[in-house]
Structure formats: structure tokens, C-alpha cells
Amino acid sequence: MDEPHIAIIGCGAGGGTAAQFARKTNRKTQITIFEQSPYAQYSRCGLPYVISGAIPSVDHLLEFSKEWFAKEHITVNLETTVESIDLASRTITSVHHGQRAQHPFDRLILATGSRPMIPPIQGIPKEGPLPANVFCLRSIDDAVLIQHALQRSKRACIVGAGFIGLELAEALTEKGLTVTLVEALPNILASSLDNDLSEQVAATFPKSVTILLNHFVTAITPNPQGITVRIKDRASNAESNFETDVVVLATGTRPEVRLAKALGCVIGPTGGIAVDNHAQTSIPEVYAVGDCTEYKDFVTGEPVCIGLGTIAVRQGITAGINAAGGQYEMPPGVLLSRTSTFFGTQIAAVGPLLSPQYPRALVHGKIIGSSLPTYFPGGTPITMKVVAEEESGRIVAAQAMGSNASQRVNVFACAILQETTVDALQKLETTYAPPIAPILDVITLACDVVQLKRLRKKRER
């Protein structure tokens, strides 16, 4: 039997990884990638750090070039848009600089990513280019445009206080700008941290960053001195204006599923392409990976939109291996492990933000410890929060703020995946040396708090 010809639409983290693992699985299969940008696989997560100068240039973001893929006998068609896909004839129609071409395939991997979700704001068109000095940050080209605009700017407005918005706030502050963050929700990082930790993080921001919570932008108007931004207080409906030089919209993304819809793939309730644990869509031999997809949450079993590069890469591994004839499965759900750092404060979390509608009673435990023993100089505070089911003690979520927050949360990611209880994890033997770590880490101390609460609730029944 002839080896399957694999076509991949998109060369981001998911699509590029899928190509690499398809090649590792099958050295003979033909692999073709279609990428609409001028760049092969690069790190979108590094874009704010190019703007800040922490990464010297956008060239450093390129992880795998077109030439690198060519050495692996993978064809990458850059600046090429896929116009249509015919499943009956297994043919892709592409457009490159106005020239149409057709390409046969046997198996298909959709890695079409996402597009910016721009809220209704007067002065910003629903379609077409953004006004002068108004930007999104989704690509290398966006980062370059923002860099140029910053050369003549002293003030910036960032709309949205999620990870990208806050990373940009730090980047622009380091470039000497004063920053105004406008967030429609009651707290920063509202989709990543509970309110108490979000407030702790916000308290660490410098005075050069103004945070306007519960506000949304209603209009953006250019003027000879810059841009007038009109905002509305969600509580009082009062409106006010402020002046800025540059606006960056960091209001989230939505899955790019237009090709998937045309193919007939099932689109799930979150708006992403529904995929199974083989990264396969509802159509046999059609796979999908990354921001264009949805998959189940490990804890709740509910579908969630994929917006993390770590998950996109794991889906890419899965789709690439399976499309090339191998056998590989994703875990039965995603953990949503996430981390970042803002103004010197590292935060991390794993598991969903659980609502009162969660079917089982929960117990929360939080402790503020230190990175070092209290008697050793140089220790810094670490906040650790753990959530477990009251009856079973099974750990379902954790959040941390402070030194090595990400590595501590990685321990909890392992615990959730293995359905570990707080009773078991509180007995974890962690490392100790006075200049490195305390005898009892906040990992186990937070579990102690949860376990004590569980036992108290049992006695009160």
C-alpha cells in the first residue's frame, strides 16, 4: 500500500509539531504544510518579550524554519492560503500570491489556530484593518508594528487583563511608557486565578500601571495628539475619557473554524472543532489541533477551548503520529496548566476555576509560606492554594504565587492526573537545605490546611 500523503493547514505550534511527529513515525510518508504567513514555526508566546527587549529580535522566535522542514523532507508552502478542501476527491485548493493550485492528500490535519476576538468599539471596524496605532498581538508582523509605534509613544492603553494583556503591560512599562489597563471583569486574570490571588497579583504592579476594573471601552477616536479612549463603568454606567498614544486589544481569541465548518466537522459548544483523544474530528482521517479545537476538561468533563501552546503541542504529537499510521492517545482531558510572570511575580495554576455548580462539595486551603526557612536570609513569600473534593479528598485544582510557582503547580498537575488525594500529597517528602528550601514546603502545608478542614467538616456532620 502506498504511504499516506498528509496535508497540514497551519504551521504554528500544533501544525509544526504534527509534521515533525508524523515524520518520526513514518519516514516515507509525504507531508505538506500550508501556512498563510511568511513564517514557519515560531513562538507566539515570546512576542511580548520581543517588544520589551528581553528577546533581542523577532528572528529569535523562529524555532523551525522552512529550510529545517525541507531537510526532514517536509514541504512548507508559506504565504499560502487554503481556499477550499474537497473531501470527495481529497484535494486542497490553495492560493499563493494570486495563483491557485490543487494538491492531493489522503489525511488532513487542521491547525488553523484562532483569530482576535474584538469587542464592539466605536471607531474599530468589524472587518478590515485596524485604525492607526491600534493593534492586536497575534503575529510577528503585529509585534514589529507595535515596536515601530512605541518609538513615538509615551502612553499606552491595553484592553484586556489576561496573560497577554499583563505581559504586554510589563513590556511597555519596561520601554518607559505609562500604561492604562482596561478590564471588563471585576479582576485581572479572571479566567486563570481566583479573586483573592488576582487581587494579590494586582497589588504588586508599579504605580506607572493604572488598572481600571469593571470598565469596558466604548469608543476609540484618533486626534492630533494621539487617541481618545472612551470607557464606561459597568456598575454606574458613568462614561469618561482619557488620552493615549497607542492601544493594544488583548481581549481574547476565537477558534478559526471556517474550513472545518465547510468540511462538515462537528463544532462544539465552545466554538472549537470537537476532537477525541486521538485528535480526530468527527470526520475519519481528518484531525485538528491547537487553538481551533475544543477538548474535555480532565476534572469536570466539560468541553473547553484550547488556547495553550502546551496543549497544542501535545495534540500535534497525537495527530501527527496517528495520521502517519501510529497509535497515540491524549489523556482523557486537559489539566489547563498555566503560568506567567508579571513585574517580578510568578503565578501558576492548574485545573479549572470551579463554580458552585460543581456537582461535589469542595474544600479550599490557602497558606502563605516562604521559599526558605524563616531563619535563613533571602526567603520570599509564596502563596499556595489547593482545592479538593470534600468527600474523596481528590485534588482538583491548585494556584500559586511567588518563587518557583510553576514548578510547585507542576507537582499538583501530576497529582490531579493521577487522582491523588490531599491526604496522600500532604505526606510528600520534599527536599530540604537551608539555602534552598524549607523542611516543609508550601505544597504539603497547603494540603495540611485542606485536610484539616475536611476532617473538621466530617466531625460536624
C-alpha positions in Angstrom: 0.0 0.0 0.0 1.2 3.5 -0.8 2.2 5.7 2.1 -0.5 8.3 3.0 0.0 11.9 1.9 -0.6 14.1 5.0 -1.7 17.7 4.5 -1.4 20.1 7.4 -3.1 23.5 7.3 -1.2 25.8 9.6 2.4 25.8 10.8 2.1 27.0 14.4 2.9 25.0 17.5 0.3 22.4 16.7 0.7 22.1 13.0 4.5 22.2 13.0 4.7 19.6 15.8 2.2 17.4 14.0 4.5 17.4 10.9 7.6 16.5 13.0 6.0 13.6 14.7 4.4 12.3 11.5 7.9 12.2 10.1 9.3 10.5 13.2 6.6 7.9 12.9 6.8 7.3 9.2 10.0 8.1 7.3 8.4 7.6 3.9 5.1 9.4 4.0 4.7 12.7 2.1 3.9 15.7 4.3 2.8 19.1 3.1 2.2 22.2 5.2 0.2 25.2 4.1 0.9 28.4 6.1 -0.7 31.8 5.3 2.0 33.9 7.0 5.6 34.4 5.7 7.0 32.4 8.7 7.3 28.8 9.5 7.0 27.6 13.1 7.8 30.3 15.7 6.8 31.1 19.3 3.8 33.4 19.6 4.2 33.3 23.4 7.5 35.1 23.0 6.0 38.2 21.3 5.6 40.4 24.4 9.3 39.7 25.3 10.5 40.9 21.9 8.6 44.1 22.4 10.2 44.5 25.9 13.6 43.7 24.5 14.2 40.6 26.7 14.3 38.7 23.4 16.6 40.7 21.1 14.6 40.4 17.8 11.7 38.5 16.2 14.3 36.3 14.4 15.0 34.7 17.8 11.4 33.5 17.9 11.8 31.2 14.8 12.0 27.7 16.1 11.9 25.7 12.9 12.5 27.3 9.5 11.2 26.3 6.1 14.8 25.1 5.4 14.7 22.9 8.5 11.5 21.3 7.5 12.9 20.7 4.0 15.8 18.8 5.5 13.2 16.5 7.1 11.5 16.1 3.6 8.5 18.2 4.7 7.2 20.7 2.2 6.2 24.1 3.7 4.2 26.4 1.5 4.5 29.9 3.1 2.2 32.9 2.2 -0.3 30.3 1.0 -4.0 30.3 1.9 -6.2 27.2 1.6 -9.3 28.3 -0.2 -11.2 25.1 -0.1 -11.0 21.4 0.6 -12.8 18.7 -1.4 -13.1 15.5 0.7 -14.6 13.5 -2.1 -11.6 14.0 -4.4 -9.2 14.5 -1.4 -8.0 17.7 -3.0 -6.9 21.1 -1.5 -7.2 24.3 -3.5 -4.6 26.8 -2.3 -3.8 30.4 -3.3 -0.2 31.8 -3.3 0.3 35.4 -4.5 -2.9 35.2 -6.6 -2.0 31.8 -8.2 -4.4 28.9 -7.5 -3.1 25.3 -7.3 -4.5 22.0 -6.4 -2.9 19.4 -4.1 -3.9 15.8 -3.4 -3.9 14.4 0.1 -5.0 11.3 2.0 -5.1 12.5 5.6 -5.7 16.0 6.8 -4.6 17.9 10.0 -6.3 21.2 10.7 -4.1 23.6 12.7 -5.9 26.8 11.7 -5.4 28.5 15.1 -7.6 31.4 16.3 -8.3 35.0 15.4 -8.6 38.0 17.7 -11.9 38.5 19.3 -12.5 42.2 19.1 -15.4 43.6 21.1 -17.8 46.2 19.6 -16.0 49.5 20.0 -17.0 52.6 18.1 -14.1 53.6 15.7 -13.0 50.0 15.2 -14.4 48.3 12.0 -15.9 44.8 12.3 -13.8 43.7 9.3 -10.7 45.1 7.7 -7.6 46.9 9.1 -7.5 48.5 12.5 -7.1 52.3 12.8 -3.6 53.8 13.1 -1.8 53.0 16.3 -4.5 50.4 17.3 -3.1 46.8 17.4 -3.7 43.2 18.3 -0.8 41.0 19.1 -1.1 37.6 17.3 1.9 37.5 15.0 5.4 38.6 14.3 4.1 41.3 12.0 1.9 42.7 14.8 4.9 42.8 17.1 7.0 44.7 14.5 4.2 47.3 14.0 3.9 47.8 17.8 7.7 48.2 18.1 7.6 51.0 15.5 4.7 52.7 17.2 6.4 52.7 20.6 9.3 54.8 19.2 7.0 57.8 19.2 4.7 56.9 22.2 4.7 57.7 25.9 1.3 56.4 26.9 -0.4 53.1 26.1 -3.9 51.6 26.7 -4.2 47.8 26.9 -7.7 46.5 26.6 -7.9 43.1 28.5 -6.1 41.9 31.6 -5.4 38.3 30.8 -2.0 36.8 30.4 -1.2 38.6 27.1 -2.5 41.9 28.4 -0.4 41.8 31.6 2.7 40.6 29.8 2.3 43.5 27.5 1.8 45.9 30.4 5.1 44.8 31.8 6.8 45.0 28.3 5.5 48.5 27.7 6.4 49.7 31.2 10.0 48.5 30.6 10.0 50.6 27.4 9.3 53.6 29.6 5.5 54.0 28.8 2.8 54.7 31.3 0.1 52.0 30.9 -3.7 52.0 31.5 -5.2 48.5 31.7 -9.0 48.4 31.0 -10.7 45.2 32.0 -14.4 44.5 31.7 -14.4 41.9 34.5 -14.1 42.5 38.3 -10.5 41.3 38.4 -7.4 40.8 36.4 -6.6 37.2 35.3 -10.3 36.4 35.8 -10.1 33.2 33.8 -6.9 31.9 35.4 -6.9 32.8 39.1 -9.5 33.1 41.9 -10.3 36.6 43.0 -8.1 36.5 46.2 -4.9 35.6 44.2 -5.8 38.1 41.4 -6.0 40.9 44.0 -2.7 39.9 45.4 -1.1 40.0 41.9 -2.6 43.4 41.1 -1.2 44.8 44.4 2.4 44.1 43.1 2.0 46.3 40.0 4.0 49.6 39.8 2.3 53.0 40.0 3.0 53.5 36.3 0.3 51.0 35.6 -3.3 52.1 36.1 -5.9 49.3 36.4 -9.5 50.1 35.5 -11.6 47.0 36.5 -15.3 46.6 35.6 -14.8 49.0 32.7 -15.1 48.5 29.0 -14.0 50.6 26.1 -16.9 52.1 24.1 -15.0 54.2 21.6 -11.6 55.0 20.2 -11.1 58.3 18.4 -7.9 59.5 16.8 -6.9 63.1 17.4 -3.9 65.3 16.5 -2.2 64.5 19.9 -2.9 60.7 19.9 -6.1 58.7 20.6 -9.0 59.5 22.9 -10.4 56.4 24.6 -13.9 56.5 26.0 -14.7 54.0 28.8 -17.8 53.0 30.7 -18.1 51.9 34.3 -20.2 48.7 34.3 -21.5 49.4 37.8 -22.6 53.1 37.5 -22.8 53.4 33.6 -20.7 56.6 34.0 -18.6 57.4 31.0 -15.2 59.1 30.9 -12.3 59.7 28.5 -8.6 59.5 28.7 -5.8 60.1 26.2 -3.2 57.7 25.0 -0.7 57.2 22.1 -1.2 53.5 21.3 -4.0 51.0 22.0 -3.5 47.2 22.1 -6.5 44.9 22.1 -5.8 41.9 24.2 -9.4 40.8 24.5 -9.0 37.1 23.7 -9.4 34.9 20.6 -12.0 32.7 18.9 -11.2 29.5 17.1 -10.7 29.7 13.4 -13.1 27.0 12.1 -14.3 28.3 8.8 -12.6 25.5 6.8 -13.7 22.9 9.4 -17.3 24.0 9.1 -17.1 23.8 5.3 -15.8 20.2 5.6 -18.7 19.3 7.9 -16.7 18.8 11.1 -18.7 19.0 14.3 -18.2 22.3 16.1 -18.6 22.0 19.8 -20.4 24.3 22.3 -17.3 26.4 22.9 -17.0 27.2 19.2 -14.0 25.0 18.6 -13.6 21.8 16.5 -14.6 18.9 18.6 -11.8 16.3 18.7 -11.4 13.0 20.5 -8.4 11.6 22.4 -6.7 10.7 19.0 -7.1 14.4 18.0 -9.5 13.2 15.3 -12.5 15.2 14.3 -16.0 13.8 13.6 -14.7 13.0 10.0 -12.4 9.9 9.8 -8.8 10.7 8.8 -9.3 14.4 9.5 -7.5 15.6 12.6 -7.4 19.0 14.3 -5.0 20.5 16.8 -4.4 23.7 18.8 -6.4 26.9 19.2 -9.1 25.9 16.7 -10.2 22.9 18.8 -12.0 22.0 22.0 -11.4 19.0 24.2 -12.7 17.8 27.6 -11.5 19.3 30.9 -9.9 16.5 33.0 -11.7 17.5 36.2 -15.2 18.5 35.0 -15.5 16.5 31.8 -16.9 19.7 30.2 -15.6 20.9 26.8 -13.0 23.7 26.9 -11.5 25.8 24.2 -7.8 25.1 23.7 -5.7 28.2 24.0 -2.4 27.0 25.4 0.6 26.2 23.4 1.5 23.2 25.7 -1.8 21.5 24.8 -1.4 22.4 21.1 1.9 20.7 21.0 0.5 17.6 22.7 -2.3 17.5 20.3 0.2 17.9 17.5 2.2 14.9 18.7 -1.1 12.9 18.8 -2.4 13.9 15.4 1.0 13.5 13.7 1.6 10.0 15.0 -1.9 8.8 14.2 -2.1 10.4 10.8 1.2 8.7 9.9 -0.2 5.3 10.9 0.9 5.1 14.5 -1.2 4.8 17.7 -1.2 7.5 20.3 -3.8 8.9 22.7 -4.2 12.1 24.6 -5.1 11.9 28.3 -8.9 11.8 28.9 -8.9 15.5 29.5 -6.7 18.6 29.7 -5.4 20.0 33.0 -5.1 23.6 31.8 -1.6 24.0 33.5 -0.7 27.7 33.1 2.0 30.1 34.3 3.5 33.5 33.7 5.3 36.3 35.5 4.4 40.0 35.8 6.7 42.6 37.3 8.8 40.0 39.0 5.9 38.0 40.5 5.5 34.5 39.1 2.0 32.9 39.1 0.8 29.5 38.1 -2.4 27.4 38.2 -3.7 24.0 37.2 -7.3 22.8 37.0 -10.5 24.7 36.3 -11.9 27.7 38.2 -14.7 25.7 39.8 -18.1 27.3 40.2 -20.8 26.5 42.8 -22.4 24.3 40.1 -19.7 21.7 40.5 -21.5 18.5 41.5 -19.4 17.7 44.6 -18.7 19.7 47.7 -15.2 21.3 47.7 -12.7 22.4 50.3 -10.3 25.2 49.8 -7.0 25.6 51.6 -4.5 28.5 51.3 -1.3 29.3 53.0 1.4 31.9 52.7 4.8 30.3 53.3 8.4 31.1 52.5 10.8 29.9 49.8 13.4 29.4 52.6 13.4 28.5 56.3 12.4 31.6 58.4 15.9 31.8 60.0 17.7 31.9 56.6 18.0 35.3 55.0 16.6 36.0 51.5 13.4 34.0 51.6 10.4 35.3 49.7 6.7 34.8 50.3 4.9 32.0 48.4 1.1 31.8 48.3 -0.3 28.3 47.7 -3.9 27.4 47.3 -5.4 23.9 46.9 -8.9 22.8 46.1 -10.1 19.2 46.8 -13.3 17.4 46.9 -14.7 17.2 50.4 -15.8 13.6 50.4 -13.0 11.9 48.5 -10.2 14.3 49.2 -9.2 14.2 45.5 -7.2 17.2 44.4 -8.9 19.1 41.6 -7.1 22.5 41.3 -4.2 24.5 42.6 -2.9 28.0 42.3 0.4 29.5 43.4 2.1 32.9 43.5 5.8 33.5 44.2 9.1 31.8 43.8 9.0 28.7 41.6 5.2 28.8 41.5 5.3 27.0 38.2 7.3 24.0 39.5 5.1 23.7 42.6 2.0 23.7 40.4 3.6 21.1 38.2 3.5 18.8 41.3 -0.2 19.4 41.6 -0.7 18.8 37.8 0.8 15.3 38.4 -1.4 14.8 41.4 -4.6 15.7 39.5 -3.7 13.5 36.6 -3.1 10.6 39.0 -6.3 11.5 41.0 -4.2 11.9 44.2 -5.8 12.9 47.4 -4.7 15.7 49.8 -4.2 13.0 52.5 -1.5 11.4 50.2 0.1 14.6 49.0 0.5 16.1 52.4 2.9 13.2 53.2 5.1 14.0 50.2 8.8 14.1 51.2 10.1 17.3 49.7 13.8 18.3 49.5 15.4 20.5 52.2 18.5 22.5 52.7 18.6 25.9 54.4 19.8 27.9 51.4 17.5 26.1 49.0 14.2 25.1 50.6 12.4 24.7 54.0 11.7 21.4 55.7 8.0 21.6 54.9 7.2 23.1 51.5 4.0 25.1 50.9 2.9 22.2 48.7 2.4 20.0 51.7 1.4 22.8 54.1 -1.5 23.8 51.8 -2.6 20.2 51.7 -2.5 20.1 55.5 -4.9 23.0 55.6 -7.3 21.3 53.3 -7.1 18.0 55.1 -7.8 19.7 58.5 -10.9 21.4 57.0 -12.1 18.1 55.6 -11.7 16.3 59.0 -13.5 19.2 60.7 -16.4 19.1 58.4 -16.7 15.3 58.9 -16.8 15.8 62.7 -19.5 18.4 62.3 -21.9 16.1 60.4 
